[in-house]
Structure formats: C-alpha cells, structure tokens
Amino acid sequence: MLGVGKLPMDLLQRLLERYQGRDERIVVGPRVGEDAAVLDMGDRYLVVKSDPITFATDEIGWYVVHVNANDLVTMGAQPRWMLLTLLLPEGRTDEGLVEEIFAQASEASQGLGVALCGGHTEITHGLERPIAVGLMLGEVEKDRLVCTAGVRVGDHIVQTKGVAIEGTAVLAHEMAETLAAEVGPGLIARGKRFLKEPGISVVADATVLCRAGRPHAMHDPTEGGLATGLWELAHASCKRLVIDLAAVHVYPETAAYCQALGLDPLGLIASGSLLAAVAPEDSARMIGALNREGIGAAVIGRVAEGPAAVEVETGGGLRPMPVFEQDELTRLFGGWS
C-alpha cells in the first residue's frame, strides 16, 4: 500500500505519461517537477495551478492562497485569479470558523492583488479538520516564462532564505506542548511566527530574481523538503546537481525542533524557500538584489554533466542526496496518530 504524501516520482511519471490530456495549446503539461500548467492564450500564456492544504493549520485560508501563488511566480507569472474549495468537518464547523477562513483567504488574496472569483464550500463527512484546495491562475508574457526544466550545465543553484520554514511553523503550532519541554517556550514562540516571518511566500523572492536577471529555472520545494525539491529540479531538467550542504541555511528553530523530534530538516516540508538555477556570471548580482530587499540567499550547488541526479559534496567525494519517500512531517504525524 502507498503511504501518506506525494506519490513516488516514478509512479507519478508513468501515470502522467499514460493519462495526460493532449491539446495543441498546452505549452507545459503535467510533468514531475514543473510547478504549474501553461496554456497558450494567443498574446500571452495563462499559468494555472491547483494545490491543497491538508496539514492542520490555524491560518489555512491565508496559507492556501500563498502556497498556490508560490507555484505561479516560479514560472515567472503574475497571480491574478483564484477559486477556493473548502471541505469542512461534520460536527466541528460553525459559522465563525467558515467566516474566519474566508477572511484569511480574502486578506491574503488582496495582499497579492489576486481576485477570489469562485469555488465551492461544503460540510464533508469523515473529515477531522478543514481541507482547503486552491486553483490559481496567472499570466506571463511569452518571452518571460520560466520552467523547472530550464536548468543548464554550469548553472549555480541559488537558494533563498533557509529550510524548512513551512515545516517549522506547523511543528510550532501543532507540537507546541511536546516541544516546549525540549526547546523552551521562547523558541516555540519564534517558530509560530515563521508562517509570516520569514514567511512561506516566495512571491517577493521570484519577483526580485526576475527583475535582476533571467533565471534559467525556479522551483518551490514543498512536501518532501529541500531534498525532494532538488530531486524534482534534477528530474524535470535531466541534469545532475552537486550540492554543498554546508551552504544550506537551517534555522536554529528548525534544527532544535528536528533534533527533539528525530526529524531530518532536509525532508521537512519547505515552502518559503526558492530554488533557482542561474548563470554563474549572474548569481552574485541576483543574490545582491535579494539581499537589498532583505531576502537572504546563497549559492548551494552547481549543475554538472551527467544524467538526472542529486549528489552531495563530502570530504571523501560525492554521495547521493537522501530520498524521502514521505515528508518528515507526515511521518511524524502518522506515528503520533
């Protein structure tokens, strides 16, 4: 039986190859590692993304807007419209909860210049917590489209912020009592703010990068953490990535939570950090532009010749980047349930 979380990449790839739709206006269809679909609308491209929020969170309405917007901006698109589907638990939903989620989604949408224009809401049998599913649409000029598959040999791999912002925020909210005895209330309080500071949104990160130059590829690591995000980048582009883990920033809060709970930060859900493949002559300028906007960034690797792979530099040579069949957060919650 398959475990909770993303489907294995090889299974998903086989399914997409076998069952994807065919239409001459599909520019980017369903592919492992690509963040959104791209449709040709004549003078520009329409970029479309659907993503759910299934982990428990106190700000699910705010969360679902930003997670979907992230996948549009990594394609170089400007988010414009969103449809929201809310599935709410039977016996646990009152009018106050519904209005709270609507208000969160509205606030987040307005902050991004996105119009909520439809969706569906229902009380659903068998749910333990709300599930929010977003469908977001945006536009991009044809010569400004960025695809995960655009990685080139010789590129630098740039990472913004650090790992794992989203996972840290969820752990601080959902595991506060368990963690408090291990890391103290101060570290828990800081982690609870991670949803908005440093924040799970990469809209600013992608906007600054595209303004400073022409990234060859961008990708939003989410479920499965940084490690899975890098594997998706390599798979989509059929390139070999060589990563220096010493250059990867792990927040002190993240490190403390993971040590206390026996988790690996590399496999912890990671929205909030942007991966970009950029020409080596452009990386310093792009990182400088990010830094001037208060966004930390660093070169964490390079693209080398060879088949799709992710390798980690060590003192004794190279070893494969760990593969996480299940996000560390999912594994933790599965064990606790």
PANU-417950 format. One line per field, with one value per residue (C-alpha): residue in three letters; residue number from 1; x, y, z. Coordinates in pm, 1 decimal, always signed. Example, Ala and Ser with C-alpha at 12.3 -4.5 7.8 and 13.67 -1.06 7.14 Angstrom:
aa ALA, SER;
i 1, 2;
xx +1230.0, +1367.0;
yy -450.0, -106.0;
zz +780.0, +714.0;
//
This chain:
aa MET, LEU, GLY, VAL, GLY, LYS, LEU, PRO, MET, ASP, LEU, LEU, GLN, ARG, LEU, LEU, GLU, ARG, TYR, GLN, GLY, ARG, ASP, GLU, ARG, ILE, VAL, VAL, GLY, PRO, ARG, VAL, GLY, GLU, ASP, ALA, ALA, VAL, LEU, ASP, MET, GLY, ASP, ARG, TYR, LEU, VAL, VAL, LYS, SER, ASP, PRO, ILE, THR, PHE, ALA, THR, ASP, GLU, ILE, GLY, TRP, TYR, VAL, VAL, HIS, VAL, ASN, ALA, ASN, ASP, LEU, VAL, THR, MET, GLY, ALA, GLN, PRO, ARG, TRP, MET, LEU, LEU, THR, LEU, LEU, LEU, PRO, GLU, GLY, ARG, THR, ASP, GLU, GLY, LEU, VAL, GLU, GLU, ILE, PHE, ALA, GLN, ALA, SER, GLU, ALA, SER, GLN, GLY, LEU, GLY, VAL, ALA, LEU, CYS, GLY, GLY, HIS, THR, GLU, ILE, THR, HIS, GLY, LEU, GLU, ARG, PRO, ILE, ALA, VAL, GLY, LEU, MET, LEU, GLY, GLU, VAL, GLU, LYS, ASP, ARG, LEU, VAL, CYS, THR, ALA, GLY, VAL, ARG, VAL, GLY, ASP, HIS, ILE, VAL, GLN, THR, LYS, GLY, VAL, ALA, ILE, GLU, GLY, THR, ALA, VAL, LEU, ALA, HIS, GLU, MET, ALA, GLU, THR, LEU, ALA, ALA, GLU, VAL, GLY, PRO, GLY, LEU, ILE, ALA, ARG, GLY, LYS, ARG, PHE, LEU, LYS, GLU, PRO, GLY, ILE, SER, VAL, VAL, ALA, ASP, ALA, THR, VAL, LEU, CYS, ARG, ALA, GLY, ARG, PRO, HIS, ALA, MET, HIS, ASP, PRO, THR, GLU, GLY, GLY, LEU, ALA, THR, GLY, LEU, TRP, GLU, LEU, ALA, HIS, ALA, SER, CYS, LYS, ARG, LEU, VAL, ILE, ASP, LEU, ALA, ALA, VAL, HIS, VAL, TYR, PRO, GLU, THR, ALA, ALA, TYR, CYS, GLN, ALA, LEU, GLY, LEU, ASP, PRO, LEU, GLY, LEU, ILE, ALA, SER, GLY, SER, LEU, LEU, ALA, ALA, VAL, ALA, PRO, GLU, ASP, SER, ALA, ARG, MET, ILE, GLY, ALA, LEU, ASN, ARG, GLU, GLY, ILE, GLY, ALA, ALA, VAL, ILE, GLY, ARG, VAL, ALA, GLU, GLY, PRO, ALA, ALA, VAL, GLU, VAL, GLU, THR, GLY, GLY, GLY, LEU, ARG, PRO, MET, PRO, VAL, PHE, GLU, GLN, ASP, GLU, LEU, THR, ARG, LEU, PHE, GLY, GLY, TRP, SER;
i 1, 2, 3, 4, 5, 6, 7, 8, 9, 10, 11, 12, 13, 14, 15, 16, 17, 18, 19, 20, 21, 22, 23, 24, 25, 26, 27, 28, 29, 30, 31, 32, 33, 34, 35, 36, 37, 38, 39, 40, 41, 42, 43, 44, 45, 46, 47, 48, 49, 50, 51, 52, 53, 54, 55, 56, 57, 58, 59, 60, 61, 62, 63, 64, 65, 66, 67, 68, 69, 70, 71, 72, 73, 74, 75, 76, 77, 78, 79, 80, 81, 82, 83, 84, 85, 86, 87, 88, 89, 90, 91, 92, 93, 94, 95, 96, 97, 98, 99, 100, 101, 102, 103, 104, 105, 106, 107, 108, 109, 110, 111, 112, 113, 114, 115, 116, 117, 118, 119, 120, 121, 122, 123, 124, 125, 126, 127, 128, 129, 130, 131, 132, 133, 134, 135, 136, 137, 138, 139, 140, 141, 142, 143, 144, 145, 146, 147, 148, 149, 150, 151, 152, 153, 154, 155, 156, 157, 158, 159, 160, 161, 162, 163, 164, 165, 166, 167, 168, 169, 170, 171, 172, 173, 174, 175, 176, 177, 178, 179, 180, 181, 182, 183, 184, 185, 186, 187, 188, 189, 190, 191, 192, 193, 194, 195, 196, 197, 198, 199, 200, 201, 202, 203, 204, 205, 206, 207, 208, 209, 210, 211, 212, 213, 214, 215, 216, 217, 218, 219, 220, 221, 222, 223, 224, 225, 226, 227, 228, 229, 230, 231, 232, 233, 234, 235, 236, 237, 238, 239, 240, 241, 242, 243, 244, 245, 246, 247, 248, 249, 250, 251, 252, 253, 254, 255, 256, 257, 258, 259, 260, 261, 262, 263, 264, 265, 266, 267, 268, 269, 270, 271, 272, 273, 274, 275, 276, 277, 278, 279, 280, 281, 282, 283, 284, 285, 286, 287, 288, 289, 290, 291, 292, 293, 294, 295, 296, 297, 298, 299, 300, 301, 302, 303, 304, 305, 306, 307, 308, 309, 310, 311, 312, 313, 314, 315, 316, 317, 318, 319, 320, 321, 322, 323, 324, 325, 326, 327, 328, 329, 330, 331, 332, 333, 334, 335, 336, 337;
xx +0.0, +115.8, +197.1, +52.0, +200.3, +318.7, +315.2, +659.2, +816.4, +848.6, +482.9, +362.3, +571.4, +423.0, +68.8, +123.5, +274.6, -14.0, -312.9, -232.2, -457.7, -348.8, -418.0, -210.7, -247.5, -82.0, +270.2, +366.7, +155.7, +170.5, +533.8, +721.0, +896.8, +705.0, +511.6, +213.1, +46.8, +93.0, -168.6, -125.3, -385.2, -258.1, -67.0, +39.3, +43.8, -210.3, -42.9, -268.1, -203.1, -406.6, -275.0, -441.6, -365.2, -409.4, -188.8, -362.1, -302.8, -461.5, -444.4, -549.9, -722.0, -411.7, -194.6, -377.1, -350.9, +24.2, +106.9, -69.4, +78.2, +426.7, +390.3, +277.7, +561.6, +820.3, +702.3, +754.0, +377.9, +176.3, -103.6, -445.1, -744.9, -826.2, -1103.3, -1121.7, -1273.8, -1331.4, -1414.9, -1517.7, -1554.9, -1900.7, -1983.5, -1686.7, -1782.2, -1974.3, -2034.5, -1743.0, -1492.7, -1620.7, -1606.6, -1258.9, -1123.5, -1294.8, -1148.2, -798.5, -819.1, -953.5, -677.6, -405.7, -555.4, -584.9, -224.7, -114.0, -355.3, -545.6, -923.6, -1123.3, -1365.3, -1529.7, -1501.1, -1707.4, -1774.0, -1933.6, -1951.9, -1795.2, -1848.0, -1541.9, -1301.8, -1111.7, -1005.9, -1069.7, -912.2, -862.0, -793.0, -688.4, -699.7, -498.0, -448.5, -195.0, -42.3, +307.5, +447.4, +565.4, +931.8, +932.0, +816.4, +1045.0, +1028.6, +1183.4, +1319.7, +1532.6, +1837.8, +2165.2, +2500.7, +2729.1, +2445.8, +2468.5, +2189.4, +2071.9, +1853.5, +1665.8, +1605.7, +1655.6, +1496.9, +1236.5, +1012.6, +674.0, +754.8, +891.7, +571.8, +348.9, +554.8, +549.4, +169.6, +82.4, +354.0, +398.5, +331.3, +562.3, +840.7, +818.0, +987.2, +1275.5, +1341.6, +1168.0, +874.6, +1087.0, +1190.0, +830.6, +702.7, +955.6, +863.3, +494.1, +580.4, +755.6, +436.0, +476.2, +832.5, +1049.0, +726.4, +613.4, +565.2, +829.6, +646.0, +896.9, +1193.0, +1085.7, +990.5, +1332.2, +1516.4, +1326.0, +1378.8, +1753.6, +1810.0, +1682.3, +1684.3, +1703.0, +1475.5, +1294.6, +1129.3, +934.9, +1036.8, +733.7, +636.4, +946.8, +1156.1, +1465.9, +1593.1, +1278.9, +1274.2, +1627.4, +1542.6, +1239.9, +1460.6, +1708.0, +1434.0, +1248.7, +1567.0, +1750.6, +2058.1, +2299.9, +2305.2, +2603.0, +2506.8, +2719.4, +2511.1, +2738.8, +2597.8, +2234.8, +2092.7, +1899.8, +1721.3, +1808.4, +1439.0, +1419.3, +1734.7, +1613.3, +1266.0, +1407.9, +1661.7, +1392.5, +1153.1, +1404.7, +1340.0, +1572.7, +1540.4, +1623.2, +1299.3, +1069.7, +802.8, +973.6, +750.3, +915.0, +1246.7, +1300.1, +1543.4, +1679.0, +1924.2, +2110.8, +2410.4, +2728.2, +2808.1, +2465.0, +2448.1, +2635.2, +2421.6, +2099.1, +2195.4, +2288.2, +1945.7, +1775.4, +1986.9, +1899.0, +1533.0, +1608.5, +1593.0, +1884.1, +2024.6, +2329.8, +2476.6, +2428.1, +2540.4, +2620.1, +2494.7, +2729.0, +2731.7, +2555.1, +2209.8, +1945.4, +2083.3, +2141.3, +2474.3, +2616.5, +2977.1, +3163.8, +3525.0, +3556.4, +3384.6, +3021.3, +2725.3, +2358.6, +2122.9, +1880.6, +1544.7, +1243.5, +958.5, +741.9, +766.6, +911.0, +603.1, +373.4, +590.5, +577.1, +201.7, +145.7, +348.2, +165.7, -176.9;
yy +0.0, +352.4, +576.0, +917.4, +1204.0, +1257.2, +965.1, +818.1, +1008.2, +705.3, +606.7, +962.8, +995.7, +676.2, +792.2, +1136.4, +993.8, +749.8, +966.3, +1332.5, +1526.2, +1633.7, +1979.4, +2199.8, +2496.3, +2315.3, +2460.8, +2294.3, +1996.7, +1766.9, +1679.5, +1580.1, +1888.3, +2152.4, +2380.0, +2468.3, +2414.4, +2669.6, +2736.8, +2947.2, +3225.3, +3399.7, +3709.4, +3564.6, +3247.8, +3153.2, +2973.9, +2750.6, +2575.2, +2369.9, +2285.6, +2171.5, +2239.4, +1913.1, +1962.8, +2120.9, +2494.6, +2786.3, +3006.6, +2767.9, +3039.1, +3259.3, +2954.8, +2816.2, +3146.0, +3181.1, +2818.2, +2841.9, +3183.3, +3041.7, +2793.2, +3061.1, +3303.2, +3028.7, +3015.7, +3390.9, +3458.3, +3726.5, +3569.2, +3713.1, +3494.9, +3218.3, +2964.4, +2818.1, +2484.5, +2431.9, +2090.3, +2133.8, +1864.3, +1746.5, +1825.2, +2059.7, +2351.1, +2662.1, +2992.6, +3153.1, +2901.3, +2943.5, +3321.8, +3311.8, +3103.3, +3327.7, +3636.4, +3484.3, +3395.6, +3740.4, +3920.7, +3710.0, +3749.8, +4125.8, +4146.2, +3976.2, +4154.1, +3828.9, +3823.8, +3543.1, +3458.1, +3125.4, +2783.6, +2551.5, +2508.7, +2212.9, +2022.0, +1684.3, +1356.0, +1181.1, +1475.7, +1551.8, +1902.8, +2154.3, +2096.3, +2389.8, +2345.3, +2642.0, +2682.9, +2989.0, +3144.1, +3399.5, +3549.0, +3579.2, +3730.9, +3457.3, +3560.1, +3571.1, +3213.9, +3020.5, +2639.9, +2395.2, +2208.7, +2509.8, +2418.0, +2433.8, +2266.9, +2511.3, +2692.4, +2788.6, +2664.1, +2953.7, +2905.4, +3186.1, +3202.0, +2856.0, +2523.4, +2435.2, +2738.1, +2575.3, +2264.0, +2473.4, +2680.1, +2371.9, +2197.7, +2506.8, +2522.3, +2153.0, +2012.1, +2304.5, +2108.6, +1825.0, +2058.7, +2306.2, +2073.3, +2014.5, +2357.9, +2607.4, +2846.6, +3120.7, +2901.2, +2783.8, +3142.2, +3230.9, +2924.6, +3014.1, +3337.2, +3152.5, +3138.5, +3512.1, +3584.6, +3477.2, +3359.4, +3080.0, +3312.3, +3325.9, +3587.6, +3857.7, +3620.5, +3527.0, +3883.7, +4018.1, +3741.6, +3801.9, +4176.4, +4133.2, +3896.7, +3589.6, +3278.1, +2963.1, +2776.1, +2829.5, +2576.0, +2585.0, +2296.4, +2185.7, +1836.6, +1623.4, +1927.3, +2068.8, +1723.0, +1639.2, +1986.1, +1933.4, +1587.0, +1736.0, +2006.9, +1745.7, +1516.0, +1789.1, +1915.2, +1580.1, +1737.2, +1639.4, +1871.6, +1880.9, +2032.9, +2174.7, +2112.3, +2340.8, +2630.5, +2541.4, +2761.9, +2571.2, +2795.7, +2739.1, +2681.0, +2417.2, +2243.3, +2235.4, +2101.9, +1834.5, +1719.3, +1695.5, +1500.9, +1287.6, +1454.4, +1543.3, +1913.0, +1819.3, +1619.5, +1860.1, +2047.3, +2361.0, +2630.8, +2969.5, +2886.6, +2934.6, +2732.7, +2894.4, +2785.0, +3089.5, +3153.0, +3166.5, +3517.5, +3633.1, +3468.9, +3736.8, +4016.4, +3827.6, +3742.7, +4107.3, +4215.7, +3971.0, +4085.7, +4450.4, +4352.7, +4177.2, +3827.5, +3602.3, +3385.3, +3174.1, +2951.4, +2598.4, +2398.3, +2369.7, +2184.5, +1925.6, +1692.2, +1362.2, +1203.8, +1332.2, +1304.3, +1499.3, +1448.1, +1593.9, +1703.9, +1542.7, +1534.6, +1192.8, +1272.2, +1267.5, +1074.5, +1071.0, +1320.3, +1132.9, +1046.4, +1098.2, +871.0, +1054.3, +1406.1, +1412.3, +1596.5, +1328.3, +1057.5, +1229.5, +1282.3, +927.4, +796.1, +1015.8, +914.0;
zz +0.0, -74.2, +220.7, +303.0, +99.9, -255.8, -496.3, -573.1, -863.3, -1091.4, -1040.9, -1094.7, -1409.8, -1556.2, -1479.4, -1629.1, -1945.4, -1985.4, -1899.2, -1961.8, -2197.2, -2544.0, -2681.7, -2909.4, -2671.7, -2378.5, -2354.2, -2025.7, -1924.9, -1622.5, -1555.4, -1241.2, -1106.8, -1301.0, -1066.9, -1288.5, -1625.4, -1904.0, -2173.5, -2488.0, -2491.5, -2804.3, -2697.8, -2359.9, -2152.5, -1887.1, -1594.2, -1380.9, -1050.5, -803.8, -457.4, -131.8, +233.2, +420.2, +725.4, +1022.0, +1049.6, +1233.1, +920.4, +646.9, +438.0, +431.3, +376.1, +68.7, -118.6, -70.0, -145.2, -480.8, -561.8, -499.7, -782.3, -1027.2, -956.6, -1001.1, -1363.8, -1394.9, -1384.9, -1208.4, -998.0, -1095.5, -1003.7, -754.8, -697.4, -346.2, -244.5, +127.6, +272.2, +634.7, +903.6, +1004.2, +1365.8, +1407.2, +1183.9, +1287.0, +1110.6, +1292.1, +1152.2, +796.4, +813.0, +966.7, +676.4, +419.4, +586.8, +586.9, +218.7, +132.7, +321.0, +159.8, -188.2, -158.2, -43.5, -366.3, -598.6, -658.0, -709.3, -544.8, -822.3, -737.7, -580.6, -361.4, +11.9, +191.8, +519.3, +443.6, +626.5, +767.8, +794.9, +1113.1, +1008.3, +729.3, +388.7, +153.7, -217.7, -426.3, -803.7, -902.8, -1244.9, -1360.0, -1672.0, -1812.7, -2128.8, -2362.5, -2350.1, -1967.4, -1896.9, -1660.2, -1640.2, -1394.3, -1696.7, -1796.2, -1585.4, -1782.0, -1725.4, -1544.2, -1365.0, -1000.0, -773.8, -557.1, -251.8, -78.5, +296.1, +450.6, +548.0, +646.6, +702.5, +649.4, +849.6, +1135.0, +1152.2, +1151.7, +1419.6, +1640.8, +1620.4, +1627.9, +1855.3, +2094.3, +2413.3, +2316.4, +2204.3, +2492.4, +2738.2, +2495.3, +2341.9, +2570.7, +2515.6, +2355.7, +2064.8, +2022.8, +2008.6, +1738.3, +1534.0, +1540.9, +1359.5, +1075.0, +868.8, +801.2, +916.2, +736.1, +570.1, +339.6, +42.1, -232.8, -439.0, -344.3, -397.5, -750.7, -840.2, -736.5, -922.5, -1244.6, -1215.1, -1156.3, -1449.3, -1629.6, -1410.0, -1620.7, -1378.3, -1049.2, -820.9, -495.4, -264.6, -66.7, +50.9, +95.5, +176.8, +14.3, -80.3, -277.9, -434.5, -563.4, -698.2, -877.4, -1027.5, -1149.1, -1281.6, -1470.8, -1638.2, -1675.2, -1512.4, -1233.5, -932.5, -697.7, -362.1, -78.9, +233.1, +435.6, +231.5, +314.0, +588.7, +856.5, +1104.9, +1473.0, +1548.7, +1274.3, +1392.8, +1753.3, +1667.7, +1437.0, +1693.0, +1961.4, +1737.5, +1544.9, +1207.5, +920.0, +815.1, +454.2, +425.0, +609.7, +410.0, +290.8, +137.2, +182.3, +20.6, -353.0, -564.6, -880.4, -1147.8, -1276.4, -1497.6, -1284.8, -1405.2, -1281.0, -938.1, -740.1, -888.9, -822.6, -463.8, -409.2, -536.1, -298.6, -5.1, -69.5, -30.7, +297.7, +147.9, +238.4, -38.2, -117.5, -385.9, -254.6, -557.1, -924.5, -1230.2, -1380.0, -1678.8, -1633.3, -1605.1, -1364.1, -1011.6, -691.7, -519.8, -201.2, -170.2, +120.3, +231.2, +72.9, -256.5, -363.5, -225.1, -333.7, -172.3, +56.0, -99.4, +127.4, +23.2, +276.8, +416.4, +765.1, +891.5, +750.6, +902.4, +1241.9, +1238.4, +1117.4, +1409.5, +1659.6, +1530.1;
//
